[in-house]
């Protein structure tokens, strides 16, 4: 692969955190940020603290994403069960009507010994024909009764499943609320730290961050070398091209594109362009394919970071990944060694 000059990434800076937090990132989770005052502190201290806060917020965000995905699945399953219950109840009612009709016919023809009825009947042949029909009706009654009992049992089971799903759905909604609140608190804390810096300090911090990211991806040169290793498959090539096309897009918690992304959202969207639906979270994406070593990584593979697997990027070649880093930063290239690698997944 030929050498690539890394494109200028507008807004790749910590300074944009203040804007992103008050606009894109916080609006995505319904947060209104009120500027807060903080004790003056050094730019280095603020940067270290914000890095820590964003790391914690991303963990909460992936938990939020997982809860959202589970909520959607539970809602679909609950809806399907409720449809089954309604349909089953309708079938059960029809069977009971059939059973009642047979019982009524037996009642109307009952009360006299069959032999006496045969002797007294003015049309013995007709009576015998009706008796045969009655026997058949009794058989049908017994079969219908068995069906009623079977349908009732299955209906009770579906109702129990639906009750369990609804209870689980309530717990998931609580988890969503807690995760959302945790993200909001982290963002507010980061905003408070940023508000404690002057304009010049924030600009200096932004410039340092952009320069460091560039140096990590280019190994201190002014060129980005992605090597010549081909993607692992045609689909991986499409997914990688999709991810690279989004370089410069903002990071927003819970977003899956096409204009903004979080880390797993970028992987999800990119692979969808290749016709593959990945799980929504980085933890689930870690099991979305075959595990390989970092030495075997090829363009398009997923690279999972940190022990709890709360961050993910896509291998682009040459020891570089493309990923959505954190609020205020935009989708960009990054050295694969910038974060601890937990695993590599070939989809």
N, C-alpha and C positions, 0 to 999 in steps of 0.2 A: 504494500500500500504506500502511496506517495506520502510525503510529509504534508502536514496540515498546519497552517497557522491558526492558532486559537483565536476565534472571533472575539471582538471586544464585547463584553457582557454588560450592557447598561444596567445600572442598579445593583450590581453585585457588590454589596457593601453593607456593613453593619449600620451605617447611617440610615439606610432604608428601613431598618427595623422599626424605627419610630413611626415612619409613614405606614409601613405594612401592618404594624400592630394596631394602629388607629384606624386603618382602612380595611385592606383585603383580609388579613389574617383574622382579625377580631370580628369583622362583620360576618365571616363564614361561620362563626359559632355564636353569633348574636351577642357580642360583647361591646359595650360602650366604654371606652377608656377615658378616664379623667386624669389629666396630667397631675403628677404628684411630685412633691419635693423630696430630695434625698440629700444626705450629707455628701459634700464634695469628696471624691475619691479619684485615684489615678485611673488613667485610661486602661492600663494593663489589668488592674483589678476589676474594672467594669467588664472588660472583654472576657476575663476568666469566669466571672460570675454569670455573665449572659450565656456563655458557652454551656455552662452547667445547667442553667435554667432551661435552655432550649432542648438540651438532651433529655431532661426530665419531662418537658412538655411533649416531646415526640413519643416518649414511652406512653404517656397518657393518651396521645392522639391515636396510636396504633391500637390501644385498648378500646378507644371510642370507635374506631373503624370496625374492629372485630364485633363489638356489640351491635353496631348498625347492621352488619351483614347477618348476624344471628337473628336480629329482630325481623329483617325482611324474610328470612327463611321461615321463622316461626309464624309470621303473619300469613304466609302463603300456605303453610301446612295446616294452620288453624282454619283458614278459609276453606280448604279442600275437605277437611274433616266435617265442618259444618254443612257443606254441600252434601256429603255422604250421609250425614245424619238426617237431613231433610228428605233426601231420596229414599233412604231406608225406612223412615217413618211412614212415607207415602205407600211404599210396597207393603209394609206391615199392616197398615189400615185396610188395604185391598184384600189381603189374605184373611184378615179377621172378618171382613164382610162376607167373603166366600164361605168361611167356616160357619158363620151365623146362618147363612142361607141353607146350608146342608143340614144343620141342626134343626132348623124350622121345618124342613121337609120331613125329617125323621119324626118330629113331634106330631105333624099332621097325619102321618101314616101309622103311627104307633098305637098302642093300647090294647090290641087284640092279637091273640096267638096267630102266627102266620098260617097254621093248618086250618083253623076255624075260618079265617078270612078267605082262604082258598075255596072252602066248601060253600060259603055264603055268597061269594062274589058271583054276579051274573055273567061275568066274562072271565073265566079262569085263565084262559090264554093271555088275556090282557093283563090280568093280575100278575102272572108269572113274569111277563115282560117288564112290568113296573118293579117287581121285586128285584129282578136282575139289575135294573137301573139303580134301585136303592142300594143294593150291595156295592155297585160301582161308586155310588155317591159316598158310602161309608168309607170305602177305600180312599177316595179322594179326600175325604174329611181327615182321615188319619195322616195322609201325606201332607195336607195343608197344615195340620197341627204341628207336625215335625218342622215344616218350614217356618211356621210362626215362632216356635221356640228357638230355632237356629237364628232367624233374623233378629229376634229380640236380644239374644246373647251378643250378636255382633254389634247391634245398635248400642247396647250398654257399654261395650268395649270402646266404640268410637267416642261415646260421650265422655268416658273416663280419660281417653287420650286427649280429647279437646280440652277438658278441664286442666289436665297437666300442662298442656301447651300454653294455655292462657296464664297459668301461674308462672311458668317459666318466662313468658313474655313480660309479665310485670316485673320480674327480677332483672331482666335485661334492660328494661326501660330505666330502672333505678341505677343500673351500672352506667348507662348512657349519661344520665344526669350527673352522676358523680364524676365521670371522666371529663365531661364538658366543663364542670366547675373547676376541676383540677387544671385543665388547660387554661381556663380564664385566669386563674390565680397566678399561674406561671407567667402568662403574658403581661399581666398587670405589674408583676414584680420586675420583669425585664424593662417595661416601659418606665417604671420609677427610676431604675438605674440609669437609663438613657437620659431621662429628664435632668438627672444630676450633673450631666456633662454639658460643657459649653459647646457652642456651634463648632469652634475650631477643633476641639478635642474629638467631637463626633466625626468630623471630616477626616481627621488624621487617622482615627481608628478604622474608618471605612477604607481609606487608601491602603493602610497596612494589610487589612484583610484581603482586599482584592489582589494585592501584590503577592501575598503569601500563597493564595489559592493558585495564582498563575504559576508561581515557581514550583509548587508541588506537582502540577500537571505537566509542566514542561521540563522538569528536573533542572531548573535554573537557566535554561536556554530561552530563546524567543520563538522556538518552534515546538509544535506538538507532534510527536511521532507516535502514531498508533500501530506501527509495525505492519507486517505483511500477512499476518495470520488471518485466514478467511473465517467468516462466521461458521457456527456449528451446523447451520441448516439454512435453507432458503427462507424459512419463516423467521429464524433468528436475524437474518439480514434485514428483513422488512421491519422487525421490531426495533432493531438498533437504529435504522434510518429514521424511524418515527421518533425515537427518543432524542436523537441528535437534532431533529427538526424543531424540537421544543426548547433548545438551549436559549436562555434569556427569558423564559417564562417564569413568573413569580411562584414562590412557595406559599401555599395556603393550606392550613390544616384541613384534612377531610376532603380535599379536592382531587378529582380524577380527570381533570381536563375538560375541554381542550385548551383552555386559556391559563389555568393555574393547576398546580399539583402539590401533593405531599409526596414523600419518598415512594411509598408503595403505590400511590395513585399514578405516578409516572410509569411504573412498570406495568400496572394494570392496563392503562390506556395504550401504551406502546405495543404490547402483545395483542391487544384487541385489534389493532390495525393489521396484524398478521393472521387474524382469524382464530386467535387462541384466547380463551377467557381464563385468566389467572385468578386465584383467590385474592381477596381484597387487601389483606394485611401482610406485612413483611414476615411475620411468624408463619403464617399459612403458606406464603410463597416459598418459604424455605423447604417445604415438602411438595412443591408443585412439579418436581422433576427428579432427575437422577443426580445424586450428589457426586461431585468430582473434586479433585484437589485444585488449589489455586494455580499450581504449575500447569494444570491441564486446561485452564480457562481459555475460552475462545470468544470472540465478539458475539454479543447477544446473550451470553450466560448471565444469570442473576448472581450478584455478590451480596451475601448477607453479612451484616456487621454487628458487632457487640454480642456479648454472651446471651443476652435476652432477645437477640435478633430483632431489635426495634428499628433498624435502618437497613435499607436495601438500595443498591445501584445496579447498573447494567455494565458489564465489561465491554469496553470499546476497543481493547487491544493495547499493546505496548505498556501494560501495567497501569492503565487508566480506566476509570469508570465514568459514566455520565449519570448524574443523579440530581435530585432536588434536595438541597442541603438543609435549610432551616429558614424560619421567617426572615424576611428582609433580603435574603440571598435568592438568586435565581438559578434555574436549572443550568448546570455547568459541568465541565470536565473536572475530574479530581484524581489525584493519585490513589491507587488502590490501597496504598500503605498509610493513607491519612487517618484511617480508623482501623480498629482491630477486626480482622476478618474471621467470621465464625464458620462460614461455609460458602461453597459455590454450587449453583444448581443449573443443570442443563435441562431446559424445558423441551 
